[in-house]
């Protein structure tokens, strides 16, 4: 038998960067999944269930760990009593057993005893979460789609960024390119137009982009033009890691702020954006509206409490940007430092007996 050398240690995720990394496999249904719980210092790990095709199991595990860490930061900065987690269900293209796989996954999530609170993410729906809940998984967004609230939070983040970077009072007459017009991106485009922005949209589904552009009286561009299109704000709301080091020299925007998770190819991109004079609003600050909405449901907030809570995303963006400017660092570094301090503080508190 040849040595196992097709995947080097450098290419594989380090499972010890997460508090827990749980594999889930069920040959009867074809389920193959991984759950990454990054931290429970602030509370149980809250994060979505992503269903997506990956080149390998380890590629999915790496993405789960990376996104779980972002959820730790997102929940900490949003002031929520949750740690960070994420799960990925590997999509092999055979959807005949989708229902059975999700039920089985729900059973395996239930075994964690509440340490992981699953939510909607790329490739899953509220119906999928409801199906998992029937198998015992905790239910966070099995009845309400958090996408509109994510979009509203991103809108507030963009508004704060334009004040900081463009000196404007808001988004009136600001040009915004929204990449990906699914549930979040389409809702964001409508909000921006309602507040006077000039919006261009793009999507891998060109027909969908044209429909949304017609609805908002905007325009659509081809998906392959997105990274070189001139605009004030580039709002990624689709696939992860769209901003790469190779793409940054060609960007023709002044702000990057959107609803997509894991926007940057790696953290070094934040330095490159800063050097290019492009303001990057960390995605885990900008797109916290969905988890805030989830918490409002779990905590039973009054109806009039959610709107102001989402509006405070603008205040947090402003705080991160001011901190970065004062320290002469990037907004990403400032946001990381703020979130880590909150987690360290929680970890240092005595555990209640």
N, C-alpha and C positions, 0 to 999 in steps of 0.2 A: 504493500500500500504506500503511495507517495506521501510525503509529509504534508501536513496542512499548512500551506504557505500561500494560498491564493489570496488571503486577506491578511495583511500585516497588522501588527499590534497598533501601528500608527493610524491605520484606517478604521479601527474599531472603537466604539465608544468605551469610555472607562465607566463600568457600572458603579464604581465607588464615588462618582460625582453626585449621585442621587441618594437620597435617604433610603429609598427602595426602588428596585427595578424588577418588575414582575413580568414573567412571560406567561402567555396564555395560549394553549394549544388544545384543539379538540378534533381528532381525526374524523369523527363521525359527521361533523358539520363542515369541516374544512377551515375552522377558525384558526387563525394565527394572529396574535396580537401581543402588544407589550404595553404595560402601564408604568410610567415613571412618576414617582412621588418625590419631588425635589426637596421639599421641606414641610414640616408640620409645626414649626415653631410658633406660628401665629394661629394655627388651627388646622383642621383637616385640609388635605390637598384638593383644591378646586381647579378643574380644567377640562377642556373639551375632549370629545372622542372624535378623532380624525380617521376617516376611512379613505384610503388612498393607495395607489399602486406604488411600490418601492422596488428598486433594483435588487434589494436583498433585505433580509430580516434586520441585519445590523444597520442598514440605512434608515429603516423605520425607527429602530431603537435610538439611534443618534438624534433623529428629529424629535422624538418624544422627550428625550432628556433636555435638549436645547429649549424646546417650547415650555417644558415644565419649569425650568429656571426662570424664563420670562414671566410665567404665571406667578411665581413667588414674588418677583419684583412688582408685577402689576397689582396684585392684591395688597401688598404691603403699602405701596404708595397711594392706593385708593382708600386706605384706612379700613380695610375689610378684615374680618376675623378668620381668614383662611390662609393656608399655605399654598404652595404651587404644585400642580400635577398636570399630566397630559397622558393621553393614551392614543395609540394608533392601532387600527385594525387593518391588516394588509389586504388590499383588494386585488384578488387574482383574476378579476374579470368575469368570474362565474357567479352570477347573482341568483342562481336558482335556490340556494340555501341561505340567502341573506337574512330572512326572518329567523331561521333556526340559529344562525351564527350569533345574531344580536341577542337572542334569548340566552344562549349559552354564555356569551360574554357578560350579560347582566348577572348571571348566576355566579360567575367568577369574581366580578366586582363586589357582589354582596358578601363574599367571603372575607373581604378586607374590613368588614365591620365599621364602615363609615370613614375609614382613613382616606378614601378617595371619593370625591363628589364629582361625577361626570356631568358634562354639559354638551351642548351642540357645538360642532366644529365643521370644518371642511368635509363634505361628503356625508354628513349625517343630518338628521332632521329631528324636530320635536317628536314626530311619530316614532322614530327610532329610539329616542330616549324613553318614551312611554312604554315601548316594547321591553326595553331593558328593565324598567321599573316593575313590570309584571313578574320578572324573575327575581326580584328582591334588591336590585340596585337602588341606591339613593336617587330620588327624583329632584332635580333642580330646575330643569327647563323642559319638562315633558309636555307642558300645556301652553307655554308662552315662548314665542320666538324672540330671542334677545337682539336680533339683528337691527331693528329700528333704533334701539337704545344705544347699540354700538355706534351706529351712524351718527346719532345726535351727539355722542361724546366726541367723535372725531371732528364733527363740525365745530364744537367748542374749542378743540385743540387747534384747528386751522385758524379759527378766529384769533386766538391768543398769539399764534405764530406770526400772523400778518401784522398785528400790532407791533410786535417786537422787531420783525425783520423789514417790513415795508413802511412802518410808520402810519398805517391806516387805522381807521376807527373800527374796522370790521372787514367783511368780505365784499362790500359794495364795489363793483367794477374790477374786482380781482379775478384774474384768469386762473382756472383750476382744471387740471387734467385728472380725471378719475379713471384709474385702470381697474377693470373688472366691475361689471354692473350686475352682480348677483344681488342678493338680499341687502347686503350692507352698502355696496357701491351705488346701487340705484337709489336707495333711500338718501344717501349722502348727496348725490347729485341733485335730487329734488330740494333738499334743505338749502343747499348752496344757491340754487337758482331763486328760491323763494326769498333769499336775503340779498339778492342783487349781484351775485357772482356771475361771471361768464364761464360756462362749463363746456368742456370737451370730454367725450367718453371714448373708451376703447374696451374691447373684450375679444377673447379668442373666438367667441360666438359672434360673428360680425352682424348677423341679423338681430341679435339681442341688443347689441350696441346701437344699431340704427333705430330700433324701437324706442329705446330710452332717450336717445338724442331727439327724436321726433316729439316725444312726450314733453320734454323740458325745453323745447325750442333751442336746443344746443346743436352740436355737431359731433359726428363720429369720425375717428381716424382708424387706420389699419393698425392691428396689434403690433406689427413690427416697426411702427413709427414712434412707439411710446417713449423710448429712452432718448430720443433726439428732438422731440416736439418742444417748441418754445412756449413756456407758460410761467406764471408766477409760482404756482403750487402744483407739485406732483403728488397725487394722492393714491398710492398703491392700495388696492382693496381686493387683490387676487392672490396669486401664488407667492410663496415665500422666497426670500433671498433674491428679489428682482434687482436690487441695487448692488452691483458687483464692482470690484475695483477696476475692471476693464471698462465698465460702462460709465463710470463717473466722469471721465474727461469729456464725454459727449453730452452730458446732461445740460439742458438749457432751461433750468428752473432756479428759483431762489429759495424754495422751501420744499422739503420732503416730509409729508405728514399724511398718514392714511390709516386704513382699518386693517390691513394685512398684518399678520403676525410674522416675526422673523424676517423683517424687510431687508436687512443687510446681509451680504454674503458672509461677512465676519465683522468683528468689532473694529478692525483696522479701517473699515470703510468710513466709520464716523470721523476719523482723523482726516481722511482724504476729502470728505465732504466739507469739513471745516476749512481745510486749506483752499478749497475751491470757492469759498464764500457762500456755500449752500447750507442753510439751516436745516438740521435734521431733528425732528421731534421724535424721541424714542417711541416705537410703536406700542410698547407696553404701558406707556403713559396715555397716549392718544386714544387707544381703543378699549379703555377700561369700562366704557358705558355698559357693555353686555354683562359683565360680572357684577357691576353695581345694581343693575336691574334684577339679576338673579338673587342677590342678597336682599333686595327690597321685598321680594316674594317670600323668601325663607323667613325673614324677620318680621313680616307682616306690617311693613311701613304704611302709614296713611297715604292716600292717593296724591296728596300735594307735596310729599317729601321727595319723590324721585327726581322731579325736574330740577330743583335747586342742587341736589346731589350731583347730577350730571353736569350742571353748569360749573361746578367747582373743579371740573377737569381743566377748564381754562386757567383757574388759579394755580393748579399744580403745574401745568405747563409753564406758566409765567414764573413760578418759583424755580423750576429746573433751569430755565433759560437765564434767569437773573443770577443764579448760583454759578452756572457755567461761565457767564461773562465776568463775574467778580473774580473767579479763580483762574480765569484764562484757560479753561479746559473745554471739552466738548459737552453738549447736552447729554450724550449717552453716558459719559463718565460721571457727570453730576447726578444723573438719575440712578445709576448703579450705586453710587456712594450713599445716596439718601435711602435707598431701599435696603441696602446691607446694614445700615445703621439701625433701621427699624427692626430688622430680623435679629440682629445681635442683642438689641435691647430686650426683645421678647425672650430670647434664649437665656438671658442673664437673670430673668425674674424667677423667684422661687416657685417651684411647681406646687399648686394647691394640694393639700392633703384631704 
